Amino acid sequence: MNQNITHKFVNKCIKAILILTVISAFAGCSGKKAHMRFGGFFGSPTGVKFRDPHNLGEHHFRLSMKEKNGMVYTCKGGFIDIGHVREAADRTAYFKDVTFRNLMAHNTEFSFSVIEPSRYWVKVSYPANWGDISFQQRKKIADDTAIDLGQYFAHTSMIWHEILTWYGFATLKLFPDTISSFSWEDGYSDLLGTILAVDALRDNERTYDNAMTDLISRELEALDAQPANVGRQAAKMIKGKWYTGGLYFMVNMKKHNFDVGLDDGSISPMIVPGICPDAVPKLYPVPDSKLVEQYGFRVKLEIEPRVFEKKQICNSIDLDSNCRIVPNVHFPLIISNLKKTENSE
């Protein structure tokens, strides 16, 4: 065999082994999908559990009894659903893992699913010099890019979850999630989770779980989290104004939060008047897929609905029942229609 050909073959084998090694090392969640957390929505059949913000247990990407999820009221962020924070964070970590592996493999198309039965399809255009830069540079850029895209995909998936549940999707089959769709705490809690996940994924000193445990605690402190009794007081103050009824099918949500950051690039919390009179609400910026263009990437995301409600959702924006949803195009149209529906009731 020609010696040059032999060297090329050996080099390719070494490169392939290096790529597989790096992919394995960076796969912080070992390919496992994020799992659903049960939120503490108002009208829940099990009631709303208000938690001590200083005793929320340890974060775990995998199922664990060490987490203490529920609701916490904060002066600067309103109600925070800890279960939603954790789930959104873990979606970010999972999507980052999937994206990193595909970028390192130089795949121009890939897909994934998460908790709801929908398929996410991604098309990637790579920088012109992607094949020319060093392996270490590609690894670093792929990791940074995957974290940014992981957050964007997670934020998008949480909005899609709210849309699905508005149209009657039932996570637990028997109990539609409609009453909790676009509730006042969900969007803000979800976004917070993705933001904390980005910090945890970029933390080179601690494991993802340990970093998340600490980051949740620190951010709740920054939001001026209140004791559980204050949370219960806040809940009493909004009953009859933001919602009526007491238990699941008897609940009527009079107020929703449709702010998902599509208009001004940030999400504002809904604050209960009178709890913290001098508090200034904290706004969080939403992720943008265009962030990855700094490296020369271009990304297109589509969602293939695989749910019973897909026909109603697609038809609501004049698409056929086999449509694919392009989030940055179709989400504003869908949410605009939902607002009109709420105002007409």
N, C-alpha and C positions, 0 to 999 in steps of 0.2 A: 504493500500500500504506500502511496506517495506520502513522504514525511509531512509535507505541508497540510495535506488532507487530514492526516492523523492528528496533528496539532489543532486544527480547526475543530475536529470532532471532540477532542478532549476539552478544549476551551468552552464549547457549547454545553458539554455535560457539566462542567464546573459551574458555568453561569446558571444552568437550570437548577442545580443543587442549591446554589446561593439564593436564588429567587424563592425556592420552596422553603428554605431555612428562614428567610426574612419574613415571608408570609406567615409562617407558623409562629414566629416570635412576636409579630405585631398583631396576631389574632387574639386580642385580649379577652374576648368573650368566647373563644374556642368554637366559633361558628354557631353557637346556641342563639336561638331567637329570644327577643325580649318577651317577658310574660306579662299578662294582664294583672293590674292591681285593682281591687274593688275600691272605688272612690266613695267618699262620704256625702253623696249628693242629697240635697233637700228633698224629702219625700221618699227616701230610700226605705224599702221594706224592713231593713234592720235599724233604721234611724241614723242620725248623724252623730258620729263620735268625735267630740272635741278633745284635742290632745294637748298635753303639756309640751310646749315647743322645746324644752330642754331635756325631754325624755322620749325621743322618737326612735330609739334603737339603732341598729346598724343596717346600713344599706347593703343589699345583696342582689347581684344580677340574677342569680338563680333563686328559686323559691326558698324562703326562710321564714321561720317564726320569730326571728329577731327584729324584724321591722315592725314598727308601730305606726300604722297609717290611720288617717282620719283628717279632720279639719283643724286648721289653726287660723285664728284671725290676726292680721297684722295691720298696724296703723298706716303704713305706706303702700301696702299691696292688697288690702282687703282680705277676703277669705282665700286661703291657700289650701288646696287639696293635696296632701302629701303623697297620696297614692298616684295622683296624676303627675306630680313632679318626678317621682321615681320611674314611672312607666315611660314618660317622655325621654328621660335621661337614658334609660336602657335601650330605647329604640334608636337613639342617637349613636350609642356605642355599637349596637348591632349593625346599623347601616354603614357606619364607618368601617367596620370589619369587612363587610361584603364589598364595599367600594374599593378599599385598599387592595384586596386580593385581585379584583378585576383590573385595576389600574396597573398593578405590577405585571399582570399577564397580558397587558396591552389589548384588552378586549374593547371593541368599539360599541358593543351592545351587551347588556346584561339585564337580568330581571330578578326580583325578589318579592317575597310576601312577608307579612308580619303577623298581626293578630287577627284583623278582620279578613274575610275571604275576598280580597282584591289582589290584583297583580300589578306591581310597579315595573315599568319598562324604562330603561335608561339608554340613551344614545350619547356617546362621548366622541368629541373631536379632540385629538391630542396636539400638543405643541409641535411645530414643524421640526424642531430639533430633538424630539423625545428620544429617538434612537441613537443620538450622538452624544448625549451627556453621560457622565459617569454613573455607574450603578448606585453609588452612595447618594448622588444628587437625585436620581430618580426615586430612590427610596424615601428621601426626606420630602421631596415635593409630593410624592404620592400620599404620604402620611398626612401632611398638612392639608392637601386637597381633600382627602377622604374624610377628615374631621369636619371641614367646612360643609362638604356635601352631606355628611351624615346628619349634621344639624338641620340642614335645609330639608332633607328627606323626612326627618322625624317631625319637624314642624308641619310639613305638608300632610303627613299621614295623620297627625292629630286633628287637623282641620277636616280632613276627609272623614275621620271617625265622627266628628260632630255633624257633618252633612248626612252621613248614613243614618245616624240615630234620629235625626230630625224626620227622616222619611220612614221611620219605623223599624230600622234594623235592631235586632235583639241579640246582644252579646251572649245572654244566657238563655236564648231561645224562647222561654216562656214569658219573660218580662222585657218588653220593648224598652229601650233606653230613651224614649222620646222626651220624657219630662226633664232629663238632665242635659239635653242637647243645647249647646250654646248657653249654658248656665253662666252666671256672672263670674264664677271662679275658674272655670275650666281652661279657657284660652290663655289666661295669664299664668296659671299654674303649669300648663304644658310648656309654654315658652321658657319659663324659669328653669324647668327641668332640662331642656336642651342646652341652655346657656351654662348651667352647672356641669353638664356632661362634657362640654367642650373643654372647660378648665380641668376636669378630672382626666380626660384623655391626653391632655398636654402636660400632666403632672408626671415628671420622670422619677420622682422620689417615692411615690406611694402606689399601691395597687388602686385600680379603678374604684373598687368598693370602699376602701378606706378613705380615698379622696372624696368620694361622694358623701359619705357620712359626715365628714368635717365641713364640706362646702354647704350642705343643706343647713347645718347648724349656724354657720357664719352668716349665710344670706338671710335666714330668718331673723337673726339678731339685727342685721342691717335694716331690715324692713320693720323693725320694732314689733316683733311678735308678742302677743298678749297671752296671759294665762287662759286656761280652758274656760273658766267662769266668764271671762270677758267675751269669748267667742260665743258662748251660749246667750249672753246678753245681746250681742249683735244680731244673732239669729232671731231672737224675740222681737227686736225692733223692726226687722224687715218683713215679718209675717203679716200678711194682709196687704202689704204694699208691693213687695217684689214677687210674692207668691201667696196663694190661698190654699186651704186644705191642710191635711196633716200627714196622710199616708198614701203613697204611690198613686193608685188610680183616682184618688180623691183630690190630688194636687193639681192646681192650675198655675202654671208659671206665667206671671204677668210681666216679667222683666227678663230680657235676655241680653247677653253681651256678644254682639256680632263683630266686635273689633278683633280682627286677626292680623292686623298690620298691613293689609293690602293697599290702604290709601296713603298713609303717611310713614310707613316703615317702622312703626312701633305699636306696642299694645299698652293701653292704659288700664289700670285696675278700677274696679267699682268699689268705692269706699262707702261704708255705712255712715251717714251723717250723725254727728253727736258722740261717736265713740272716742275719737282722737281729734279734737277740734283744730289743732294747730298743725297737724301732720300734712306734709307735702307728698302727694302720690309719686311713686317711682315708676317711670316708664322703662320698658325693656325694648331694645331694637330687635326686629325679626331678622332671621337669616335670609340671605339672598344668594341664589345660585351663581350670580355674576361675580361673586368674590373669587371664584376659581379662574376667572379670565386673566388675573394677574400673572398666572403661570402660562397662559396660552391655551387653556382648556375651554371647550364649549360643551354645554350639557343640555340635553332635552329630556324632560321627564313626562311620562304619560301614565295614567292610571286606568287599568282595565277593571271595571266593576264586575265582580263575580257574586253578586247578591241579588236577591229577589227584587229589591227596590231599584235596580239599575234602569229599568224602562221609565219609571216615573222621574228619576233624576235627569236622565238624558233628554227626555221629552220636555222637561221644564225649561230647557235652554235651546229648544228646537233642533235637537240632534236625534238621530235614529236610536233605537233601543240597543244597538250593538256598538255604541260610541265608546271612544276612549277619551278620558278627561285629561285636558292639558291644564294643570293647576293655575298657572299665571294668566291663562286666557279665560278659563271657565269658572274658576272659583268666584271671582267678583260678580259674574252674572248670576250664579246660583244663590249666593248670599244676598244679593240685591232682591231676588225674588222671595227669599225667606223673610226679609224685612217687610216686604209688601204684604205677605201673608199675615205676619204678626199685626201689622197696623190695621188690617181689614177685619181682624177678629174683635 
